[in-house]
Amino acid sequence: MKSMTGFGRGVYADSRLDLTFCVEISSINRKQLDVHAGLPGELSGLEPCLRRLIRERLHRGAVNVRVTVQFGPKAAATAIVVNTAMLTALVDKTRQLARQLGLDNEIRLQDFLALPGAVEVGGPDFSLAETEPAFSRAVNLALDALLDMKSREGDHLRSDIEQRLEFLRRAVERITPLAAAIPTLQRDKLRQRLEAAGLPLDCNDERILREIVIYCDRADVTEEITRLHSHFTQFESYLHQEDGVIGRSLDFLIQEINREITTMGNKAAGCEISPIVVKMKTELEKIREQVQNVE
């Protein structure tokens, strides 16, 4: 079980290319996988590789990626381009003008290098095919760190959810012995309402007795209790599933559990089960909030 929240950083240096990649990946909860990649312009061609690596190992969440690259002395040297033609022309013009004006002909190179366009610093001259293995290594190192954090966060989520799930189990155990009395309580309430309305029951009328039996059967919560136990067991099995995407399955089970609790609360309205049902719904909502962070 993994959380959708996490951060990972991967650094890989390639001595042959004389460069170092640094990749930072962060993830927060989202129903689908949504990747936002921030790569330097010279590495934009590696974005398909980045997205492929991420999709192979992540399934849900809003993922933000930041990539930086540092060049060593050899790689950086290839990135410096001196406009020799421009500088040569400038030196010739400067000497010619100095002779015409009778000025000192002292020329300092640094004065010309500071001029716009004299020196350009761009990206090193390398091919994306050559850099992709080193780049992939840095991305996978970041993903390793991210997944490790997501697993640790998932362990905390599992622990919290299991405690709340145990609360729901105990609540159902408290309800079970009380459930047998629900049909009788509802029958007595029905009789009291009819008598209050001036409609006394004729206990010898088979039609009325049959309707009362049907009404009491509808107030039986045995089926809901059985389904809740089944949902709890299935929910816990998903919590201990290490691989795969379980967040959607857990979310679906929460909807089913909520449906059974609601039905049980409606059938048991007005009896001592009602306060227990309210607490169950409150605890289930807390589980729902936690499940939103599960991948």
Secondary structure in CASP SS format (residue, H / E / C, confidence):
PFRMAT SS
TARGET T0000
AUTHOR 0000-0000-0000
METHOD secondary structure of the structure
MODEL  1
M C 1.00
K C 1.00
S E 1.00
M C 1.00
T C 1.00
G E 1.00
F E 1.00
G E 1.00
R E 1.00
G E 1.00
V E 1.00
Y E 1.00
A E 1.00
D E 1.00
S C 1.00
R C 1.00
L C 1.00
D C 1.00
L E 1.00
T E 1.00
F E 1.00
C E 1.00
V E 1.00
E E 1.00
I E 1.00
S E 1.00
S E 1.00
I E 1.00
N C 1.00
R C 1.00
K C 1.00
Q C 1.00
L E 1.00
D E 1.00
V E 1.00
H E 1.00
A E 1.00
G E 1.00
L C 1.00
P C 1.00
G H 1.00
E H 1.00
L H 1.00
S H 1.00
G H 1.00
L H 1.00
E H 1.00
P H 1.00
C H 1.00
L H 1.00
R H 1.00
R H 1.00
L H 1.00
I H 1.00
R H 1.00
E H 1.00
R H 1.00
L C 1.00
H C 1.00
R C 1.00
G E 1.00
A E 1.00
V E 1.00
N E 1.00
V E 1.00
R E 1.00
V E 1.00
T E 1.00
V E 1.00
Q E 1.00
F E 1.00
G C 1.00
P H 1.00
K H 1.00
A H 1.00
A H 1.00
A H 1.00
T C 1.00
A C 1.00
I E 1.00
V E 1.00
V E 1.00
N C 1.00
T H 1.00
A H 1.00
M H 1.00
L H 1.00
T H 1.00
A H 1.00
L H 1.00
V H 1.00
D H 1.00
K H 1.00
T H 1.00
R H 1.00
Q H 1.00
L H 1.00
A H 1.00
R H 1.00
Q H 1.00
L H 1.00
G C 1.00
L C 1.00
D C 1.00
N C 1.00
E C 1.00
I C 1.00
R C 1.00
L H 1.00
Q H 1.00
D H 1.00
F H 1.00
L H 1.00
A C 1.00
L C 1.00
P C 1.00
G C 1.00
A C 1.00
V E 1.00
E E 1.00
V E 1.00
G C 1.00
G C 1.00
P C 1.00
D C 1.00
F C 1.00
S C 1.00
L H 1.00
A H 1.00
E H 1.00
T H 1.00
E H 1.00
P H 1.00
A H 1.00
F H 1.00
S H 1.00
R H 1.00
A H 1.00
V H 1.00
N H 1.00
L H 1.00
A H 1.00
L H 1.00
D H 1.00
A H 1.00
L H 1.00
L H 1.00
D H 1.00
M H 1.00
K H 1.00
S H 1.00
R H 1.00
E H 1.00
G H 1.00
D H 1.00
H H 1.00
L H 1.00
R H 1.00
S H 1.00
D H 1.00
I H 1.00
E H 1.00
Q H 1.00
R H 1.00
L H 1.00
E H 1.00
F H 1.00
L H 1.00
R H 1.00
R H 1.00
A H 1.00
V H 1.00
E H 1.00
R H 1.00
I H 1.00
T H 1.00
P H 1.00
L H 1.00
A H 1.00
A C 1.00
A C 1.00
I H 1.00
P H 1.00
T H 1.00
L H 1.00
Q H 1.00
R H 1.00
D H 1.00
K H 1.00
L H 1.00
R H 1.00
Q H 1.00
R H 1.00
L H 1.00
E H 1.00
A H 1.00
A C 1.00
G C 1.00
L C 1.00
P C 1.00
L C 1.00
D C 1.00
C C 1.00
N C 1.00
D C 1.00
E H 1.00
R H 1.00
I H 1.00
L H 1.00
R H 1.00
E H 1.00
I H 1.00
V H 1.00
I H 1.00
Y H 1.00
C H 1.00
D H 1.00
R H 1.00
A C 1.00
D C 1.00
V C 1.00
T H 1.00
E H 1.00
E H 1.00
I H 1.00
T H 1.00
R H 1.00
L H 1.00
H H 1.00
S H 1.00
H H 1.00
F H 1.00
T H 1.00
Q H 1.00
F H 1.00
E H 1.00
S H 1.00
Y H 1.00
L H 1.00
H C 1.00
Q C 1.00
E C 1.00
D C 1.00
G C 1.00
V C 1.00
I C 1.00
G H 1.00
R H 1.00
S H 1.00
L H 1.00
D H 1.00
F H 1.00
L H 1.00
I H 1.00
Q H 1.00
E H 1.00
I H 1.00
N H 1.00
R H 1.00
E H 1.00
I H 1.00
T H 1.00
T H 1.00
M H 1.00
G H 1.00
N H 1.00
K H 1.00
A C 1.00
A C 1.00
G C 1.00
C C 1.00
E C 1.00
I H 1.00
S H 1.00
P H 1.00
I H 1.00
V H 1.00
V H 1.00
K H 1.00
M H 1.00
K H 1.00
T H 1.00
E H 1.00
L H 1.00
E H 1.00
K H 1.00
I H 1.00
R H 1.00
E H 1.00
Q H 1.00
V H 1.00
Q C 1.00
N C 1.00
V E 1.00
E C 1.00
END
